[in-house]
């Protein structure tokens, strides 16, 4: 998750961990790009407004790499950015989750994108 | 250590806590041989590692959960024991901190969930056509936020509380609510815990057996019109402050939905009224406003009527007795609206009936205007008095055969006369009261001698009472100015110019009143055939101007009995000079260039002059009036012609522009 607002990051981390996801948090786009390489996530939750490189630009950089072309990217944006939906999709976002983010909605969105908690995906693999 | 309450940790959480302690303690450097036993009321204690020492150190891990931790070491005193004590206390504090943070995050998550639900509901409910469905959707969404919660929305209908959505089925009275009615009725949210005999609601209230109920009022325009209640039947549950805020937010949503629904219904009602008014307005146009007669050789008549945005009571009509005699009726019912329009139609109808019945009785031509007005008034005066309304009107008969204007003016605006021959303007007014003021109505006819070239203007007060944004009235002076400036161009152009000037004065804002304007111009009587006709052709050149003037002056001397007079001759020379120069001035632009052919036709008391020139169509009547403040060039030439000529007309014949003017003898 790339989110510069620490309390939002903490809340979402808590919600996702409780649901069974393993989460790494970065507060800037640069940090996010490093963590992605180390952590190799199944999904990226990306805030649009970030200090320095914006989430929008980070997404474009990410999609240029073959390795991350198929990565599920859910963009976290404020309600009033809705008009940019099309631009975000064109930039490579898989889905968008408007702020304020209802925990249940975020989890539902992840599941819709095929990103399951570790326990479930592991049992799925075993099956 | 008292352990007198039920455990709040699940077995799973309890074991997780134990495991966490074990791991953390095991990681402490230099601590070995430590035994640990975790106990919680209701569960077996868990021995984690090592063996218990002789003197266990006891800590409370979680006061709320009643967990006891026994840590033993050997020896139980000394530096090692102190060290373990510090480590365990620090660990417990950290765990308590984490737990507090977790609770905060849970609450935050739940608040965000609520916030999102409110956003979602706000966007969602707008899609529903009816408010009941939207309210049901709102309450269902709210109920789904908390497992085990039950809700009910009640709204006041005919003084009783009707269940609208949620888990309620019975209609209640406020007194049934047991403790909720006072605060909710005062517009406050409340949570009632531990319902007692005093606060117990009747068995009808669905929360009658609940441990706790929360309620918040639904308001509309500062009045409580219902409430939303939420309750749970399970024990050990408390509605907290964030929940109360959420409940209030949801009731605000419900209030907004109801208010929005009320506004929508009001808007629909207004739209329906607007449509009806539009229909009524078009009916008013056809019922109340007659068209002037056409094809009259000795009259030029035109009318303009524009209803204000509302339905008003102005009316007018024309009655043609012969080609030389026409009656004009103009009236206004006091007050606005459909009632005024209906009274206008009824009054007009009475006039038609009066004319018909008097004509049948007399069997000798048209009854007098006085008789018509008196008879028509008889049919409406009682009703008008009963309705506390009155009608002002002017009934005028223009009889060019007798050169006589006969009219009755019952408190109307009078008739504005502009006599071209003398340049005088007069308001002709009667002294009769409007119909509907006195029960016994009686009017007196006025007579006035008409002259050729006279212009008569009948109008409604909407014309003179047009206001500009500063609140000034258009007034009679501006109206007179319009008539003087534009009457020579014909009745049609005159009424159109009055409309334009009044609209410009009012800065094109919607009219506050009906606007009615009727112009009647008595054509110049050509009388016997001309005494002489002069033809001449001039080159399109300024050098020809002097020759044209001499030719024109010579022709004017042919008017019998001393010619056109000094004033008339001066007007003739000025008008012809301007028209001639105008042709030359436009020669370079392709408007003219060929010869200017002129014809002067001399009559007994007036003279007509016609100019013909080939070129692009150029209608001097279309030239806007000049700007006297210097803000715009041009228009002065045609302005002079308008003022000098008693009549002016323009025709386009093939590629030829034909301009005619008429000058009456003036002394």
Interface residues (C-beta under 8 A of the other chain):
Chain A: X7 X10 X11 X14 X15 X79 X100 X101 X102 X103 X104 X105
Chain B: X102 X105 X106 X108 X109 X112 X113 X115 X116 X117 X119 X120
